[in-house]
Amino acid sequence: MRHIIVGTAGHIDHGKTTLIKALTGRNTDRFAEEQKRGITIDLGFTYFDLPSKNRVGIIDVPGHEKFIGNMVAGVVGMNMVLLVIAADEGIMPQTREHMDILSLLGVENCIVVLNKCDLVDEEWLELVEEDLREEFKGTFLEKAPMIPVSAATGAGIEKLIETIDEVSTKVGESESSGSIPRLPIDRVFSLSGFGTVVTGTLLSGHIDKDDVLEMYPADKECRIRSIQVHGEDEKVAYAGQRVAINISNLKKKELKRGYVLAQKNSMKDTDLLDVKLKVLEDSLRVLKNHDRLHFFSGTSEVLCRAVLLDQEEIGPGEEGYVQLRLEEKIALRKGDHFIVRFYSPMETIGGGVVLEPNPAIKKRFKEEVIRELEQKEQGTTADILRLRINEYKNNFVSVSELAKLTARSKDEIEEDLNSLKEEKEVFILTVGKEEYVVSLETKEMWIQMINEALGSYEQAHPYRFGMKKAYLLSTYFKEIKKNIFDFFLEELEQEHLIKRNGEYVTTSDFTIRKDETFKRIEKKIREALKKAKYDFVRYKEIEVGSEKQENWDDVLNVLLASGEVVKINEDFYTLLVYMEEAKEIIQAKLKENPVITISEIRDLFNTSRKSAKPILEYMDTIRVTKKTGGESERVAY
């Protein structure tokens, strides 16, 4: 069984609610006020089954001008619309406005229902049909089926059902279940014993009982306690179904129409939107920069300011790139349709499609801004992903974040990423369970920057092991996390683009320059340590002469790394050969006597107590000796 969502549209009192009752046997006016006034204020829902066994979920959309927001909310997720026109009145103001809204929201499948045919004669009905066909020329309704009915008497209802069934076969499948689940909320209420219930049309993916999803822009997790589709309990809800979902962790007062229930970390709240906006041809208004508007998309309704990016103003029938700066946060996806109405007086002036749901603030009349928006308008999903990745010049972006920014599933993202990787446009770095992406152009720029930085550093410090990784990160890659940078350097080393030595990084062909200066300093250090022997000389007391102190420090570090020189403590250094000799002497002494003291060390090596103590402490570190009861005594380790 396929689920088809059908909505109604049309002028107030043209019989939409009565028509739905004739189709389903149910009254969708839920509130006493609606029934008393005879108009639909909020959305009404019911369903019926077609001869083909497909099930139609039908939404009764309000026609009154004051409830346009509800009308737009009703259209979200619709597969088909019944445009209801009373035969005795023809097209009225709200009919035209609804037609404009349906066109702007991208509705393709429509049936024109000529209602109240029992109130007119056959000749009049023919005239009305001719007038409507003329009116519909050049619009999305030009080839729409037109069915005369009387909801009051039931005439033509069977023919209408047959036509709905026929058109439903042409309706494409809803978005793949592999896409993220996305449910714009159109109603919120509480039920005793159940708690909070939300309803809406599931636009994409599927929702399972006990799933843990996220509510945007509340940014709170909630568990799915139970699911109903047309009043029946279900374990799974699929894209295209009208659903009522009982959720935990959120109270009714925390939610409102316009919120979106979706997969965790799959969307991002925004108060900025980049859009392509068209002003209606028959609008009497001109859209000017910074005009305040009512914005409607899905079930969201917020106030905003329109920043015109490529024009001074947009007149009737014209379109342009606009950044909408919203007064409240919402959550949308690229490709979502919207309409805008003037702030005061309230009238629909245009609409369009979202090009970027999470943009940065843009300046007007910037060539690069317009070019980027043109690419986003015309490009494939891979093109959009490429643009997103190219925004990250100083950092990697995770696949999870890309999915969140574009409101797509990770599987959808992976498919496009593999395509971009094959085209040698992106570099993907795997760190644990997450993948991080950067454009290949940015990676090449980073490699050049790293090698230039390392080359300059090696020129200035030829006797060092290289630049410290931490210094490279903090100076040139401040936005990249340390663990990701570590994996990146490892990748560059595997590609033989750099070399690493512990915490040091060098260019791929770097070796320490052992020139005349190096050899001269090395000789002086050796001579000073050799002369002192066990009367250790403090390193800082060695006369450096005309040489730079930093060169001495660098050469000493090379000798320490090679093992030729050892550090006794913070002040003393000596040659390894002397400490190896001391080790043998002390081990022999301990065989004679299990305890050795600082005084004995002093006498053994004919040195001072000041040097004897560091000798014993060094022997502790290499596990030749260990402390016994007294501070000055040691035993064999």
BELGIFEN-V237257 format. One line per field, one symbol per residue. ss: DSSP state (A for helix, B for strand, O for the rest). psi: psi as a letter, one per 40 degrees, with the letter a starting at -180 (. if undefined). A space follows every 50 residues. Layout:
ss: ???
psi: ???
This chain:
ss: OOBBBBBBBOOOOOOAAAAAAAAAOOOOOOOAAAAAAOOOOOOBBBBBBO OOOOBBBBBBOOOOAAAAAAAAAAAOOOOBBBBBBBOOOOOOAAAAAAAA AAAAOOOOOBBBBBBOAAAOOAAAAAAAAAAAAAAAOOOOOOOOBBBBOO OOOOOOAAAAAAAAAAAAOOOOOOOOOOOOOBBBOOBBBBBOOOBBBBBB BBBBOBBBOOOBBBBBOOOBBBBBBBBBBOOBBBOBBBOOOBBBBBBOOO OAAAOOOOOBBBOOOOOOOBBBBBBBBBBOOOOOOOBBOOBBBBBBBOOB BBBBBBBBOOOOBBOOOOBBBBBBBBBBBBOOOOOOBBBBBBOOOOOBBB BBBBBBOOOOOOOOOOAAAAAAAAAAAAOOAAAAAAAAAAOOOOOOBBAA AAAAAAOOOAAAAAAAAAAAAAOOOBBBBBBOOBBBBBBAAAAAAAAAAA AAAAAAAAAAOOOOOOBBAAAAAAAAOOOOOAAAAAAAAAAAAAOOOBBB BOOBBBBOOOOOOOOAAAAAAAAAAAAAAAAAOOOOOBAAAOOOOOOOAA AAAAAAAAAAAAOOBBBOOOOBBBBAAAAAAAAAAAAAAAAAOOBBBAAA AAAAOOOOAAAAAAAAAAAAAOOOBBBOOOOOBBBBO
psi: hihhhhiiiiihfefdddddddddeihehdidddddefihdihiiaiiii deeihhhhhhhieidefddddddddheidihhhhhhdedahidddddddd ddddefhdhihhhgifeeeiiddddddddddddddeheieedeiihhhih ddeehedddddddddddddehiiiiieeiihhghheihiihhedahhiia hhdiaihiheihaihifdfiiiihdihhhfehhidihiheihihhhiieh ideeiihdihhiihfeihiieihhihhhhideieihhiheihihhhhbei hiiihhhhdeidihiheiiihihhhieiiihiihehiiiiiidhihihea aaihdhegiihiiifhdddddddddddeiidddddddddeegdeiihidd dddddefiidddddddddddddefdihhhhhbeiiiiiiddddddddddd ddddddddddgeeieahhdddddddefdehidddddddddddddefdiii gbeihiidehihhgadddddddddddddddddbeghhhdeehhebeihdd dddddddddddeediihdaddhiiidddddddddddddddddhehiiddd ddddefaidddddddddddddefdiiiadideiiii.
